[in-house]
């Protein structure tokens, strides 16, 4: 029998479609690599369960994480937790051309592919329904209306990730969008000019991913060295002159955090939560 939650994190309405989630969510991507080496399955399961016991009910995965192994891991954990208390999000649309190369990908959004990807995710997760199903990246070779027009009874709410204002409007006109997922943090604020006002106008919730800046605000170890097998080694923010400037920025954020008795990670999360993005 699953252990009861020891902490209750407040619930918030995500957009205006009716989806309610814990105010803090947990992105499961890192448990199977990309920014770091994959953790052993037993550790990954323990981490997700501990997040639940600490009050998080909103969990995010994708078919491209692993690829596929992240959804399988999450599915195993769900068997040990009360499914009705969890809001499960997963994504489709990015296909790795080489499982060992994170950057060799294509985007796919045809109606046929959407249906097949959804069925495959349901099978890997071993669930009857997905609470929030995002298109992970937009396939510009396919009309947005085709991708977002697919009706699947096993999906409660529809989401979109990293989309332009035009794509968001077009998608929302076909099927009401519950949530947009986009990077938003102390060092990534591009979203604020057009995307945030648009989402508030349309009643779309915003789920900021990477509020810790790809782990940057997690601590000095992230700033001073990177894991050997990480995608971040090719990220412009972690290279050369950009990296040097970002170290200075980190030091400034660290000083602000210390004055308030916080870690840099706590400060970064608090800043995002204070934006009223839901």
N, C-alpha and C positions, 0 to 999 in steps of 0.2 A: 504494500500500500504506500502511495506517495506521501512524503512528508508534507505537512501543511506549510504555507508561506509564513516565514518569520517576520517579514516586513511588508507593509502595505504601501506601495507607491501610488500616488493619486492617478486616477484615470482621467483621460481627456478625450473630447470628441475630435476625431481626425477629419476635418472637413465637415460638410453638411449632408453626407449621404447616410450617416447613421453609424459609422464605424467608431468604436470606442476602444482605446488602447492604453496601456500604461504610459505615463509621461516619459519614462526612460525606456528605451528599447535596447535590444542586444543584437548586434550584427555578428553572425556566426562565421563569416568568411575566413577570418584568420585561423580558425581551428584546423583548416585543411590547407593552409599555405597561402601563397601569393606575396604578402608582405613579410612573411616569415616561414620557417619550416613547419610542416604539419605537426600537430601534437598527436600522441598516441590516442587511439579511440577512447580508451577508458578515461583519459584526462579530458577529452572533449566533452564526453557525456557528463562528467562531474562538473565541468565549468558551466554548462547550460543549466543543469539542475540547480547549482548554487545560485545562478542568476535568478532563477524562478523563486527559490526560497527567499531571496532578498527583495522580492516584490515585482520583478520584471515579468510581464506576461506577453510582451510584443517581441517576437523573434523574426529575424530576417535572414534569408538564405537565397540561393540562386542555383539554377542548373549548371551554370558555368564555373561555379566554385568547385574546384577539384580537378577536372570537371566531374560533376555528378555526385562525388563522394560526400560533399557537404550536406546535400539533401538526405542522403542515406543516413548519415550521422544524426541529423535532426530528427528524422523519422524514428530512429531507435530510441531517442530520448523521449519523444512524445508518448511512447508506450509506457513510460514510467511516470508520466505526469498527467493531471486531469486535462484532457484535450479541450473541454468546454470552457476552461478558464484561460486558454491561450489564444492569442491572435497571431496567426502564422502568415508570414509574407514570403513569397518566393518570386523569381523573375525568369523571363525567357528573352531570347532575341540575340544573344551573343554566342557564337559557335567558335570554339577553338579549332584551328586547322591542325595544330599539333598539341597534344595534351601536355607536352613538356615545355611549351613555349607560350607564356602568358600573353605576349603581344601579337601573336599571329592569329588574328580572329577576323571573322566576318559578322555582319549584322543581318538578321533574317526576320521578316515580319509578314510573310504571306499568310493568308487565312488558313491554308492547309497546314502550314508549319505551326501556327499558333495552337491549333487543336492537338496536333501530335505532341508538341512540347508540353502542353498542359496534362495530357494523359500520362506522359512519361514521368512528370514531376509528381503527380498523384500516386503513381506506382512506387517511385523511389521513397517518397515520404510515408507511404502506406497509410494515407488518410482518405477520408471520404470527401473532404472539401478543403479548399484553400481560402483563407480569410481575405487576403489581399494579393492580387496577382498583377505584377508590374511587367510592362515591356521595358527591358533593361537598357537598350539603346535603340534609337529609331533607324529603321531600314529605309533610307531615302529612295530606294528603287521601287518601293511599294507605296501606294497612296496611304496616308495615315488612316483614312476612313476605312480602308480594307482591314488593316491590322486591328484597329480598335472596334471594328464592327462585329467581331466574332462573339457569339453568345454561348457561354458555357455554364451549364447548371451547377457545376461543382465549384464555381467561383462566386464568393459573396460580394467582393468589391474589386474595382479595377484601379490600377495605378500606372503611372508613367514616370520614367527616369531620364534625367539629363536631356530635356527637350526644350526647344525654342518656344517663345511665346506663340508663334503661329501654329506650331505643331500641337501645343497644349490646347489652344482654342479649337482646332479642327478635331482633335481627339475627343474633347469634351462635348462637342456638338453631336457626336455619334453615340457615345456611351458616357454617361456622367462619370467623371473621374473623381475618385475619393481622395487620392493622395499623389503628390509629386515627390519623388526622391531626387535630391540634388545636393552636391557638396556645399556646405555652409559652415564656416568656422571663423575664428579670429583672423585667420590668414587667407580666407577665401570668401569674399563678400560680393562677388559679381551678381549673385542672385537678387540682391536688394533693389536694384534699379528698376527692373521691369517685371521679373518673375514673381516676387512677393506681392506687389500690388495686383497683378493679374489673378493670382491664386485666391487672394482675398475677395476679389470681385466675383469670381466664379464659384466660390465656396469649396475650393480644393485645399485639403490639408497639405502641409509641407513636412516631409520627414528628412531632416538634414542628415546626410551620411558623412562620416569622417569628421565629427565635431572636434576630435582630437588631432586633426591635421595629419591623417595617415600615421598616427602614433607620435607625431612630432612633439605634442604637448604632454606626452606620457612620462617624460623624464629625461635626464641628461644622457642616459645610455643610448637613447634614440638619436639624440642630437650628435653625439660624439662618434658613434659607430653604427653600422647597419649589419644585419645578418648577411651571411654569405650568399644565400639563395633568395634574394628579395627583388621584387619588381621595382622597388623604390630606387635601386641603383641607377635606373634609367629615367627617373623622374627629375625634371629640371630643377625642382626646388631642393633636391638633395645633391646637386652637382655644382662643383666649381665655385664661382663668385656668388651665385645665388645661395648656395649652402652657407657660405661665410656670412652673408647678410642675414640669413635666417637664424644663425646662431646668436647674433646680436639681438635679434627680435625675441628669441627665446629667453635670453638673459633678462630682457626688460619685463617680459611677462612673468618670469620667475620672481623678480623683485616685487612686482605688484601683488603676486600671490602670497609671498611671505609676509607682507604687511597686513594681510587679512587672515593669516593663519591657515592658508590653503596650500594645496599642491597645485602645480600648473595644470594638471588634468582636471581637478575640481573647478578651478577658475574658468577653464575653457568650456567645460560642460555648463557651468552656471551661466556663462555669457549667452550660450546658444539657447538654453531653456528660457532665458529672460526675453528673448525676441518675440515670444508669443506666436510661434510659427504654426501651431496646430490649428 
